């Protein structure tokens, strides 16, 4: 769970930065990696499907809305 929270914090930091300014090429590559790791985390390990991982991630965000707000604000838990 700690690794997931770390990835989510990085992903939301990327999202917040992208809302403020253009990301550099290095930032885009890094952020894309974080997002891919999150989708992989939520994908079925037997048959990894990133779209299914994305859908599960979105469901998780809905079910954990308060935590998502805190992570998006960059607050330490």
C-alpha positions as CSV (number, residue, x, y, z in Angstrom):
1,X,0.0,0.0,0.0
2,X,2.9,2.4,0.7
3,X,4.2,1.9,-2.8
4,X,0.8,2.7,-4.2
5,X,0.5,5.8,-2.1
6,X,3.9,6.9,-3.3
7,X,3.0,6.4,-7.0
8,X,-0.3,8.2,-6.5
9,X,1.4,11.1,-4.9
10,X,3.8,11.4,-7.8
11,X,1.0,11.0,-10.3
12,X,-1.2,13.7,-8.7
13,X,1.9,16.0,-8.5
14,X,2.4,15.5,-12.2
15,X,-1.3,16.2,-12.8
16,X,-1.2,19.4,-10.7
17,X,2.0,20.6,-12.5
18,X,0.5,19.9,-15.9
19,X,-2.5,22.0,-15.0
20,X,-0.1,24.9,-14.2
21,X,2.4,24.7,-17.0
22,X,3.7,22.6,-19.9
23,X,5.7,19.7,-18.7
24,X,9.2,19.2,-20.0
25,X,10.0,16.1,-22.0
26,X,11.7,14.5,-19.0
27,X,8.7,15.2,-16.8
28,X,6.3,13.8,-19.4
29,X,8.4,10.6,-19.5
30,X,8.5,10.3,-15.7
31,X,4.8,11.1,-15.3
32,X,3.9,8.6,-18.0
33,X,5.9,6.0,-16.1
34,X,4.1,6.7,-12.9
35,X,0.7,6.4,-14.6
36,X,1.7,3.2,-16.3
37,X,2.8,1.8,-12.9
38,X,-0.6,2.7,-11.3
39,X,-2.5,1.1,-14.2
40,X,-0.4,-2.0,-13.8
41,X,-0.9,-2.1,-10.1
42,X,-4.7,-2.2,-10.6
43,X,-4.5,-4.7,-13.5
44,X,-5.1,-8.4,-13.1
45,X,-1.7,-10.0,-12.5
46,X,-2.7,-13.1,-14.5
47,X,-3.7,-11.2,-17.6
48,X,-2.4,-7.7,-17.4
49,X,-4.7,-5.4,-19.2
50,X,-3.9,-1.7,-18.8
51,X,-7.4,-0.6,-19.8
52,X,-8.9,-2.9,-17.1
53,X,-6.3,-1.4,-14.7
54,X,-7.4,2.1,-15.7
55,X,-11.0,1.2,-15.0
56,X,-10.2,-0.3,-11.6
57,X,-8.1,2.7,-10.8
58,X,-11.0,5.1,-11.5
59,X,-13.3,2.9,-9.4
60,X,-10.7,3.0,-6.6
61,X,-10.5,6.8,-6.9
62,X,-14.3,7.1,-6.6
63,X,-14.4,4.8,-3.5
64,X,-11.5,6.7,-1.9
65,X,-12.5,10.2,-2.8
66,X,-11.3,11.8,0.5
67,X,-7.9,10.2,0.2
68,X,-7.6,11.3,-3.4
69,X,-8.4,14.9,-2.4
70,X,-5.6,14.8,0.2
71,X,-3.2,13.3,-2.2
72,X,-4.1,15.8,-4.9
73,X,-3.4,18.6,-2.4
74,X,0.0,17.1,-1.7
75,X,-0.7,16.5,1.9
76,X,1.3,14.0,3.8
77,X,-0.8,11.2,5.3
